[in-house]
Every structure is written in C-alpha cells, then in structure tokens.
Amino acid sequence: MRHYVGRIFATISGSILGIGVCDTQCGAKWFRECDALRSTLGRRFRSRWGFDVEIIGRLLKSGIEETQMREVPLNAWQDVGGSKITLNSGLRTLIDLALIRRDLRR
C-alpha cells in the first residue's frame, strides 16, 4: 500500500513541478550551495510532508534547470519509525500541494 500511495504522490508532485521526479520524498538530499538554494531555504515551507516538492519547485522557479538536478537511486534504505503519514496528514498534504502549485505559479 505504501508503494502505491508513494506512486500517486510522485505523479501529483511531477504534475505540479512539470518534471518526471520519481521520488521527491526520499530522505536523502544533497545540494550544491548557491544563491538560489539559500533563498529557497531562507523562507518558511508551507507543508510538513510536501516540503520536498516545494524545495524542487522553488529551485526551478529561481532559474535552476531540471538538467542540473539528478535523482540517484539508493542501494539500501532503512525505514525509520515515526515517519508514517496518517490519513489526516495525507489529506492535508494534498491541500498543501495545491497551495504549493498556486504559489509556484505566481
């Protein structure tokens, strides 16, 4: 079930961003420091669970191109307890994603 929910989230996220990101929710992120990143991280995020999508969207909006981003699969992943999303959180995140989309289009 987690896999299917993740795929649905990835599809919605990709639609919002206009790119084919497979897994925005992976906990491993690596960024090269630049003005666009400082600006992106210097503002409060709208969503607890959708902030990954917001980071990528803000970077794209700031002029970072999709070709400058890489998605590298991890060889192994260990799930951490307490990182589960509830039904209410999931519904709130869908609303947040709609608001992130609106914000990014402004």
C-alpha positions as CSV (number, residue, x, y, z in Angstrom):
1,M,0.0,0.0,0.0
2,R,2.8,2.4,0.9
3,H,4.3,1.8,-2.6
4,Y,1.1,2.7,-4.4
5,V,0.5,5.8,-2.2
6,G,4.0,6.9,-3.0
7,R,3.5,6.5,-6.7
8,I,0.3,8.5,-6.5
9,F,2.1,11.2,-4.6
10,A,5.0,11.2,-7.1
11,T,2.6,11.5,-10.0
12,I,0.9,14.5,-8.4
13,S,4.3,16.0,-7.5
14,G,5.6,15.6,-11.0
15,S,2.5,17.3,-12.4
16,I,2.9,20.2,-10.1
17,L,6.6,20.6,-10.9
18,G,6.2,19.8,-14.6
19,I,9.1,17.2,-14.4
20,G,9.4,13.5,-14.0
21,V,10.7,13.2,-10.5
22,C,10.4,9.6,-9.3
23,D,10.8,10.1,-5.5
24,T,10.6,13.6,-4.1
25,Q,10.0,12.1,-0.6
26,C,13.3,10.3,-0.3
27,G,15.0,11.4,2.9
28,A,18.4,11.7,1.2
29,K,19.0,15.2,-0.3
30,W,22.3,16.7,-1.5
31,F,22.6,20.2,-2.7
32,R,25.4,22.4,-4.1
33,E,25.4,25.7,-2.2
34,C,24.3,28.7,-4.3
35,D,22.2,31.8,-4.1
36,A,19.0,30.0,-5.3
37,L,19.4,27.4,-2.6
38,R,20.0,30.0,0.2
39,S,16.9,31.9,-1.0
40,T,14.8,28.6,-1.2
41,L,15.8,27.5,2.3
42,G,15.6,31.0,3.8
43,R,11.8,31.0,3.6
44,R,9.3,29.0,5.7
45,F,7.8,26.0,4.0
46,R,4.1,25.5,3.6
47,S,3.9,21.8,4.2
48,R,5.3,19.3,6.7
49,W,5.2,16.4,4.3
50,G,5.3,18.2,0.9
51,F,8.3,20.4,1.5
52,D,10.5,18.3,-0.8
53,V,8.2,19.2,-3.7
54,E,8.3,22.9,-2.6
55,I,12.1,22.9,-2.5
56,I,12.4,21.5,-6.0
57,G,9.7,23.9,-7.3
58,R,11.3,26.9,-5.7
59,L,14.7,25.9,-7.2
60,L,13.2,25.5,-10.6
61,K,11.3,28.8,-10.3
62,S,14.6,30.5,-9.3
63,G,16.2,29.5,-12.6
64,I,17.9,26.2,-11.7
65,E,17.2,23.9,-14.6
66,E,15.9,20.4,-14.4
67,T,19.0,19.2,-16.2
68,Q,21.0,20.5,-13.2
69,M,19.2,18.1,-10.9
70,R,20.0,14.4,-10.5
71,E,18.0,11.6,-9.0
72,V,20.3,8.9,-7.8
73,P,18.7,5.6,-6.5
74,L,20.0,4.5,-3.1
75,N,21.4,1.0,-2.9
76,A,19.7,0.4,0.5
77,W,17.1,2.1,2.7
78,Q,16.3,1.6,6.3
79,D,12.8,2.8,7.3
80,V,12.8,5.0,10.4
81,G,9.9,4.6,12.9
82,G,7.6,7.5,13.5
83,S,7.8,8.8,9.9
84,K,4.4,7.4,8.9
85,I,1.8,9.7,7.5
86,T,-1.8,9.5,8.8
87,L,-4.9,9.8,6.7
88,N,-5.5,13.3,8.0
89,S,-1.9,14.3,7.3
90,G,-2.2,12.8,3.8
91,L,-5.3,14.8,3.1
92,R,-3.7,18.0,4.5
93,T,-0.7,17.3,2.3
94,L,-2.9,17.1,-0.8
95,I,-4.3,20.5,0.1
96,D,-0.7,21.8,0.7
97,L,0.4,20.5,-2.7
98,A,-2.5,22.5,-4.4
99,L,-1.3,25.6,-2.5
100,I,2.3,25.0,-3.4
101,R,1.3,24.7,-7.0
102,R,-0.6,28.1,-6.7
103,D,2.4,29.7,-5.0
104,L,4.9,28.5,-7.7
105,R,2.7,29.8,-10.5
106,R,2.6,33.3,-9.1
